[in-house]
Amino acid sequence: MVLKKRKKIHDPPMSSARVKIMGVLNVTPDSFSDGGNFATFDTALSQAEKLIADGADILDIGGESTRPFADPVGTAEELSRVIPIIQAIRKKYDTIISIDTMKADVAAKALEAGANIINDVSALRTDPEMISLVKKTDVPVIIMHMQGTPSDMQIKPSYLDVVEDIVDFFRERIQWITSQGVARERLILDPGIGFGKTIDHNLSILKKLERFSSLNLPVLLAHSRKRFLGEITGVKKESERDVATAVVASLCASKGIDMVRVHDVATTRHALKLAEAINTAL
């Protein structure tokens, strides 16, 4: 099934010939790459319009930073950040919107405002009410692997085999979520690059990306501007890691990945077009 732009989406995005691009819109003062850049309504709306113009298939809107050692944000504050911008985007555009939150109340109100996808980096483990909300809706749900929490995930992360451990995690999450009455086809998997992983862990994930597709669900890779890209390339400034981000996105085009979550949509789109042209050449 092909992911289409429409006001309301009831079918989960599935694999297609083209990797879908999810544009990042952090309406926060403290996100790792662009914290504060789009914390006001006007700057957020302007960035949303730029992402759409650059070719984003999906906008992922978040009001709470999940960078390492980030402080939690209260529900009221998170709502005040995300709801106005979701409403404004929905009035002007039919672009698919994902709400990046671990809170059921925020997700519920975001869906009411016009969001189409729930993106929970805790894989429905933080808020016990999230599964109840998911059961009441029929929207796609992104579940991400994270070892620990944002406040402690980068303190000596350890695995027996990072890829197989993540696959096992997804199997457990899929089994539990479906046992609650949620259709398996609604789930999208995110291996969680940079969430409780070292450089070597991240590289192992990238080397073996096909392994996640073996679970027969759409896979999202959210690697944009992450620290490991800077450590490998020597690029210290996060906003200057978009070329490295695009290189990894082009890898995804031949690795069975369905979506990439990025800050720079235009650069990623160019890289994907080239990679997909090569992959489909005779």
Buried (B, 14 or more C-beta within 10 A) or exposed (E): EEBEEEEEBEBBBBBBEBBBBBBBBBBBEBBBBBBEBBBEEEBBBEBBBBBBEBBBBBBBBBBBBBBBEBEBBEBEEBBEBBBBBBEBBBEEBBBBBBBBBBBBBBBBBBBEBBBBBBBBBBBBBBBEBBBEBBEEBBBBBBBBBBBBBBEEBBEEBEBEEBBEBBBEBBEEBBEBBBEEEBEEBBBBBBBBBBBBBBBEBBBBBBEBBEBBBEBEBBBBBBBBBBBBBBEEEEBEEBEEBBEBBBBBBBBBBBBBBBBBBBBBBBBBBBBBBEBBEEEEEE
